[in-house]
Amino acid sequence: MYIEHFLNLVMLTFCTCILRCLVCIVISCLVCSVLVVLFVLLLSYVYLLYYVCIAVLTLDAGLLARSQYSEGPATGHLDTGFFGFPVSISKR
């Protein structure tokens, strides 16, 4: 009788230990999953903020360039009248 009680106690202790280990593993997996999701969301927001800042700075630079040079930049565009190379017109 004493041996049966001892074996039952050992078995109960072993099962409790296994159950606690499984619970710890599940909780660890959940915590890791939540942390990964939060990291991915944070990274997405950082990339979004980066691209929005680049777009705003590009827009600001374009507006600044237009305000300083109202005739437009001389980059070879047809609307500026500058082509970057001499043009000779000959009538034959």
DSSP file (Angstrom, degrees, kcal/mol; ACC not computed):
  #  RESIDUE AA STRUCTURE BP1 BP2  ACC     N-H-->O    O-->H-N    N-H-->O    O-->H-N    TCO  KAPPA ALPHA  PHI   PSI    X-CA   Y-CA   Z-CA
    1    1 A M     >        0   0    0      0, 0.0     4,-2.2     0, 0.0     5,-0.2   0.000 360.0 360.0 360.0 -42.2    0.0    0.0    0.0
    2    2 A Y  H  >  +     0   0    0      1,-0.2     4,-2.3     2,-0.2     5,-0.1   0.896 360.0  51.0 -64.7 -39.0    2.8    2.4    0.8
    3    3 A I  H  > S+     0   0    0      2,-0.2     4,-2.9     1,-0.2     5,-0.2   0.900 109.4  50.4 -65.9 -42.0    4.5    1.6   -2.5
    4    4 A E  H  > S+     0   0    0      2,-0.2     4,-2.6     1,-0.2     5,-0.2   0.921 111.5  48.0 -62.9 -42.7    1.3    2.2   -4.5
    5    5 A H  H  X S+     0   0    0     -4,-2.2     4,-2.1     2,-0.2    -2,-0.2   0.915 112.7  49.0 -63.4 -41.7    0.9    5.5   -2.7
    6    6 A F  H  X S+     0   0    0     -4,-2.3     4,-2.5     2,-0.2    -2,-0.2   0.919 112.0  48.3 -63.5 -44.6    4.5    6.4   -3.4
    7    7 A L  H  X S+     0   0    0     -4,-2.9     4,-2.7     2,-0.2     5,-0.2   0.892 110.8  51.0 -64.1 -40.2    4.2    5.4   -7.1
    8    8 A N  H  X S+     0   0    0     -4,-2.6     4,-2.6    -5,-0.2    -1,-0.2   0.906 111.2  48.5 -63.0 -40.4    1.0    7.5   -7.5
    9    9 A L  H  X S+     0   0    0     -4,-2.1     4,-2.5     2,-0.2    -2,-0.2   0.911 112.2  48.0 -65.5 -43.0    2.8   10.4   -5.9
   10   10 A V  H  X S+     0   0    0     -4,-2.5     4,-2.6     2,-0.2    -2,-0.2   0.917 113.5  48.1 -63.1 -43.2    5.8   10.0   -8.2
   11   11 A M  H  X S+     0   0    0     -4,-2.7     4,-2.8     2,-0.2     5,-0.2   0.905 112.2  48.8 -64.6 -42.5    3.5    9.7  -11.3
   12   12 A L  H  X S+     0   0    0     -4,-2.6     4,-2.4     2,-0.2    -1,-0.2   0.908 112.5  48.4 -64.5 -41.7    1.5   12.7  -10.2
   13   13 A T  H  X S+     0   0    0     -4,-2.5     4,-2.3     2,-0.2    -2,-0.2   0.910 112.6  48.5 -64.0 -43.1    4.7   14.8   -9.7
   14   14 A F  H  X S+     0   0    0     -4,-2.6     4,-2.6     2,-0.2    -2,-0.2   0.929 113.0  46.9 -63.5 -46.6    6.1   13.7  -13.1
   15   15 A C  H  X S+     0   0    0     -4,-2.8     4,-2.7     1,-0.2    -2,-0.2   0.887 112.1  50.9 -64.1 -38.5    2.8   14.5  -14.9
   16   16 A T  H  X S+     0   0    0     -4,-2.4     4,-2.5    -5,-0.2    -1,-0.2   0.908 110.6  49.2 -63.9 -41.7    2.6   17.9  -13.1
   17   17 A C  H  X S+     0   0    0     -4,-2.3     4,-2.3     2,-0.2    -2,-0.2   0.927 112.4  47.1 -64.4 -45.4    6.2   18.6  -14.2
   18   18 A I  H  X S+     0   0    0     -4,-2.6     4,-2.4     2,-0.2    -2,-0.2   0.917 112.6  50.2 -61.8 -43.6    5.5   17.6  -17.8
   19   19 A L  H  X S+     0   0    0     -4,-2.7     4,-2.4     1,-0.2    -2,-0.2   0.904 110.2  49.7 -62.9 -41.9    2.4   19.7  -17.8
   20   20 A R  H  X S+     0   0    0     -4,-2.5     4,-2.5     2,-0.2    -1,-0.2   0.902 110.1  51.2 -63.9 -40.2    4.2   22.7  -16.4
   21   21 A C  H  X S+     0   0    0     -4,-2.3     4,-2.4     2,-0.2    -2,-0.2   0.919 110.5  48.6 -63.0 -43.1    6.9   22.3  -19.0
   22   22 A L  H  X S+     0   0    0     -4,-2.4     4,-2.5     2,-0.2    -2,-0.2   0.905 110.9  50.2 -63.8 -40.9    4.3   22.2  -21.8
   23   23 A V  H  X S+     0   0    0     -4,-2.4     4,-2.6     2,-0.2     5,-0.2   0.914 110.8  49.9 -63.5 -42.0    2.6   25.3  -20.4
   24   24 A C  H  X S+     0   0    0     -4,-2.5     4,-2.5     2,-0.2    -2,-0.2   0.902 111.0  49.3 -63.0 -40.9    5.9   27.1  -20.3
   25   25 A I  H  X S+     0   0    0     -4,-2.4     4,-2.4     2,-0.2    -2,-0.2   0.925 112.3  47.5 -64.5 -44.5    6.7   26.2  -23.9
   26   26 A V  H  X S+     0   0    0     -4,-2.5     4,-2.4     2,-0.2    -2,-0.2   0.925 113.6  47.3 -63.9 -44.3    3.2   27.3  -25.1
   27   27 A I  H  X S+     0   0    0     -4,-2.6     4,-2.6     1,-0.2    -2,-0.2   0.906 111.7  51.2 -64.8 -40.3    3.5   30.6  -23.2
   28   28 A S  H  X S+     0   0    0     -4,-2.5     4,-2.6    -5,-0.2    -2,-0.2   0.911 110.4  49.0 -62.3 -42.3    7.0   31.2  -24.5
   29   29 A C  H  X S+     0   0    0     -4,-2.4     4,-2.6     2,-0.2    -2,-0.2   0.903 111.9  48.9 -64.3 -41.0    5.8   30.5  -28.1
   30   30 A L  H  X S+     0   0    0     -4,-2.4     4,-2.6     2,-0.2    -2,-0.2   0.925 112.1  47.8 -64.4 -43.9    3.0   33.0  -27.6
   31   31 A V  H  X S+     0   0    0     -4,-2.6     4,-2.5     2,-0.2    -2,-0.2   0.921 113.2  48.4 -63.5 -43.4    5.3   35.7  -26.2
   32   32 A C  H  X S+     0   0    0     -4,-2.6     4,-2.5     2,-0.2    -2,-0.2   0.910 111.4  50.4 -63.3 -41.6    7.7   35.1  -29.1
   33   33 A S  H  X S+     0   0    0     -4,-2.6     4,-2.4     2,-0.2    -2,-0.2   0.921 111.1  47.9 -62.8 -43.7    4.9   35.3  -31.6
   34   34 A V  H  X S+     0   0    0     -4,-2.6     4,-2.5     1,-0.2    -1,-0.2   0.913 112.1  49.9 -63.5 -42.3    3.6   38.5  -30.1
   35   35 A L  H  X S+     0   0    0     -4,-2.5     4,-2.4     2,-0.2    -2,-0.2   0.895 110.6  49.7 -64.3 -39.8    7.1   40.0  -30.1
   36   36 A V  H  X S+     0   0    0     -4,-2.5     4,-2.5     2,-0.2    -2,-0.2   0.923 111.5  48.7 -64.5 -43.8    7.7   39.1  -33.7
   37   37 A V  H  X S+     0   0    0     -4,-2.4     4,-2.4     1,-0.2    -2,-0.2   0.924 112.5  48.2 -62.9 -43.9    4.4   40.6  -34.8
   38   38 A L  H  X S+     0   0    0     -4,-2.5     4,-2.5     1,-0.2    -1,-0.2   0.891 111.4  50.5 -63.5 -38.9    5.1   43.8  -32.9
   39   39 A F  H  X S+     0   0    0     -4,-2.4     4,-2.6     2,-0.2    -2,-0.2   0.911 110.6  48.7 -64.9 -42.3    8.6   44.0  -34.4
   40   40 A V  H  X S+     0   0    0     -4,-2.5     4,-2.3     2,-0.2    -2,-0.2   0.912 112.8  48.0 -65.1 -41.9    7.2   43.5  -37.9
   41   41 A L  H  X S+     0   0    0     -4,-2.4     4,-2.4     2,-0.2    -2,-0.2   0.917 112.7  48.4 -63.7 -42.9    4.6   46.2  -37.3
   42   42 A L  H  X S+     0   0    0     -4,-2.5     4,-2.2     1,-0.2    -2,-0.2   0.916 111.7  49.5 -63.4 -42.7    7.2   48.6  -35.9
   43   43 A L  H  X S+     0   0    0     -4,-2.6     4,-2.4     2,-0.2    -1,-0.2   0.887 109.8  51.8 -63.8 -39.2    9.5   47.9  -38.9
   44   44 A S  H  X S+     0   0    0     -4,-2.3     4,-2.6     1,-0.2    -2,-0.2   0.920 110.2  48.3 -63.3 -43.9    6.6   48.6  -41.3
   45   45 A Y  H  X S+     0   0    0     -4,-2.4     4,-2.7     2,-0.2    -2,-0.2   0.880 110.4  51.8 -64.7 -37.3    5.9   51.9  -39.6
   46   46 A V  H  X S+     0   0    0     -4,-2.2     4,-2.4     2,-0.2    -2,-0.2   0.929 111.7  46.3 -64.9 -44.5    9.5   52.9  -39.7
   47   47 A Y  H  X S+     0   0    0     -4,-2.4     4,-2.5     2,-0.2     5,-0.2   0.910 113.0  50.2 -63.9 -41.0    9.7   52.1  -43.5
   48   48 A L  H  X S+     0   0    0     -4,-2.6     4,-2.3     1,-0.2    -2,-0.2   0.926 111.7  47.6 -62.1 -44.8    6.5   54.0  -44.1
   49   49 A L  H  X S+     0   0    0     -4,-2.7     4,-2.5     2,-0.2    -1,-0.2   0.891 110.7  53.1 -62.6 -39.7    7.8   57.0  -42.1
   50   50 A Y  H  X S+     0   0    0     -4,-2.4     4,-2.4     2,-0.2    -2,-0.2   0.941 111.7  43.9 -60.5 -49.0   11.1   56.8  -44.1
   51   51 A Y  H  X S+     0   0    0     -4,-2.5     4,-2.2     2,-0.2    -2,-0.2   0.853 113.1  51.4 -69.3 -33.6    9.3   56.9  -47.5
   52   52 A V  H  X S+     0   0    0     -4,-2.3     4,-2.6    -5,-0.2    -1,-0.2   0.918 110.9  48.7 -66.8 -42.3    6.9   59.6  -46.4
   53   53 A C  H  X S+     0   0    0     -4,-2.5     4,-2.8     2,-0.2     5,-0.2   0.917 111.1  49.9 -63.5 -42.4    9.9   61.7  -45.2
   54   54 A I  H  X S+     0   0    0     -4,-2.4     4,-2.4     2,-0.2    -1,-0.2   0.921 112.1  48.4 -61.2 -43.5   11.7   61.1  -48.5
   55   55 A A  H  X S+     0   0    0     -4,-2.2     4,-2.3     2,-0.2    -2,-0.2   0.912 113.4  46.6 -64.1 -42.5    8.6   62.1  -50.5
   56   56 A V  H  X S+     0   0    0     -4,-2.6     4,-2.8     2,-0.2    -2,-0.2   0.917 113.4  48.1 -66.9 -42.9    8.1   65.3  -48.4
   57   57 A L  H  X S+     0   0    0     -4,-2.8     4,-2.4     2,-0.2    -2,-0.2   0.886 112.1  49.8 -65.5 -37.8   11.7   66.3  -48.7
   58   58 A T  H  X S+     0   0    0     -4,-2.4     4,-2.2    -5,-0.2    -2,-0.2   0.914 112.1  47.8 -65.4 -42.5   11.7   65.7  -52.4
   59   59 A L  H  X S+     0   0    0     -4,-2.3     4,-2.5     2,-0.2    -2,-0.2   0.918 112.0  49.9 -63.8 -43.0    8.6   67.8  -52.8
   60   60 A D  H  X S+     0   0    0     -4,-2.8     4,-2.5     1,-0.2    -2,-0.2   0.901 110.4  50.1 -62.2 -40.6   10.1   70.5  -50.6
   61   61 A A  H  X S+     0   0    0     -4,-2.4     4,-2.4     2,-0.2    -1,-0.2   0.895 111.1  49.2 -65.4 -39.1   13.3   70.5  -52.8
   62   62 A G  H  X S+     0   0    0     -4,-2.2     4,-2.1     2,-0.2    -2,-0.2   0.912 112.7  46.6 -65.9 -42.3   11.2   70.7  -55.9
   63   63 A L  H  X S+     0   0    0     -4,-2.5     4,-2.1     2,-0.2    -2,-0.2   0.883 112.2  51.1 -66.8 -37.8    9.2   73.6  -54.6
   64   64 A L  H  X S+     0   0    0     -4,-2.5     4,-1.8     2,-0.2    -2,-0.2   0.916 109.7  49.8 -64.9 -42.8   12.3   75.4  -53.4
   65   65 A A  H  X S+     0   0    0     -4,-2.4     4,-2.1     1,-0.2    -2,-0.2   0.899 111.5  48.8 -63.7 -39.9   14.0   75.0  -56.8
   66   66 A R  H  < S+     0   0    0     -4,-2.1    -1,-0.2     1,-0.2    -2,-0.2   0.869 110.1  51.2 -67.6 -35.6   10.9   76.4  -58.5
   67   67 A S  H  < S+     0   0    0     -4,-2.1     3,-0.3     1,-0.2    -1,-0.2   0.838 114.5  42.9 -72.3 -30.6   10.7   79.4  -56.1
   68   68 A Q  H  < S+     0   0    0     -4,-1.8     2,-0.6     1,-0.3    -2,-0.2   0.849 123.6  34.8 -82.0 -35.0   14.4   80.3  -56.7
   69   69 A Y    ><  +     0   0    0     -4,-2.1     3,-1.3    -5,-0.2    -1,-0.3  -0.813  63.6 175.6-123.8  89.2   14.4   79.8  -60.5
   70   70 A S  T 3  S+     0   0    0     -2,-0.6    -1,-0.1    -3,-0.3    -2,-0.1   0.773  80.6  57.1 -68.3 -23.4   11.1   80.8  -61.8
   71   71 A E  T 3  S-     0   0    0      1,-0.2    -1,-0.3    -3,-0.1    -5,-0.1   0.587 115.0-114.4 -83.0  -8.1   12.2   80.3  -65.4
   72   72 A G    <   -     0   0    0     -3,-1.3    -1,-0.2    -7,-0.2     2,-0.1  -0.029  39.6 -56.0  96.0 159.8   13.0   76.7  -64.6
   73   73 A P        -     0   0    0      0, 0.0     2,-1.6     0, 0.0     4,-0.3  -0.425  45.8-122.8 -74.5 147.1   16.3   74.8  -64.6
   74   74 A A        +     0   0    0      1,-0.2    -2,-0.1    -2,-0.1     9,-0.0  -0.634  62.9 133.1 -88.7  81.0   18.5   74.8  -67.7
   75   75 A T  S    S-     0   0    0     -2,-1.6    -1,-0.2     7,-0.1     8,-0.1   0.175  85.2 -82.9-118.3  16.5   18.7   71.0  -68.1
   76   76 A G  S    S+     0   0    0      1,-0.3     2,-0.1     6,-0.2    -2,-0.1   0.574  79.0 147.7  95.4   8.4   17.9   70.6  -71.8
   77   77 A H    >>> -     0   0    0     -4,-0.3     3,-1.1     1,-0.1     4,-0.7  -0.481  54.7-125.0 -77.2 152.1   14.2   70.8  -71.6
   78   78 A L  T 345S+     0   0    0      1,-0.3     3,-0.4     2,-0.2    -1,-0.1   0.793 105.5  62.5 -67.7 -28.1   12.4   72.3  -74.5
   79   79 A D  T 345S+     0   0    0      1,-0.2    -1,-0.3     2,-0.1    -2,-0.0   0.651 100.7  52.9 -76.2 -12.1   10.5   74.8  -72.4
   80   80 A T  T <45S-     0   0    0     -3,-1.1    -1,-0.2     2,-0.2    -2,-0.2   0.689  99.4-129.8 -94.2 -20.0   13.8   76.5  -71.2
   81   81 A G  T  <5S+     0   0    0     -4,-0.7     2,-0.5    -3,-0.4    -3,-0.1   0.511  71.3 117.4  83.3   3.5   15.2   77.2  -74.7
   82   82 A F      < +     0   0    0     -5,-0.6    -1,-0.3     1,-0.1    -6,-0.2  -0.916  32.3 170.3-109.2 126.6   18.5   75.7  -73.6
   83   83 A F        -     0   0    0     -2,-0.5    -1,-0.1     2,-0.2    -5,-0.0   0.611  43.7-123.6-110.0 -16.4   19.7   72.5  -75.4
   84   84 A G  S    S+     0   0    0      1,-0.1    -2,-0.0     0, 0.0   -10,-0.0   0.369  85.9  63.3  90.5  -6.8   23.3   72.2  -74.2
   85   85 A F  S    S-     0   0    0      0, 0.0    -2,-0.2     0, 0.0    -1,-0.1  -0.991  92.5 -93.3-146.9 151.1   24.9   72.2  -77.6
   86   86 A P        -     0   0    0      0, 0.0     2,-0.5     0, 0.0     0, 0.0  -0.352  33.9-149.4 -68.3 142.4   25.1   74.8  -80.3
   87   87 A V        -     0   0    0     -2,-0.1     2,-0.5     2,-0.0    -4,-0.0  -0.950   8.1-164.2-113.7 124.5   22.5   74.6  -83.0
   88   88 A S        -     0   0    0     -2,-0.5     2,-0.7     2,-0.0     0, 0.0  -0.934   2.8-160.3-110.6 128.8   23.4   75.8  -86.5
   89   89 A I        +     0   0    0     -2,-0.5     2,-0.4     2,-0.0    -2,-0.0  -0.920  14.0 178.8-108.2 117.0   20.6   76.4  -88.9
   90   90 A S        -     0   0    0     -2,-0.7     2,-0.6     2,-0.0    -2,-0.0  -0.954  19.6-145.2-121.2 138.9   21.6   76.4  -92.5
   91   91 A K              0   0    0     -2,-0.4    -2,-0.0     1,-0.1     0, 0.0  -0.885 360.0 360.0-101.6 124.9   19.4   76.9  -95.5
   92   92 A R              0   0    0     -2,-0.6    -1,-0.1     0, 0.0    -2,-0.0   0.387 360.0 360.0-117.3 360.0   20.3   74.9  -98.5
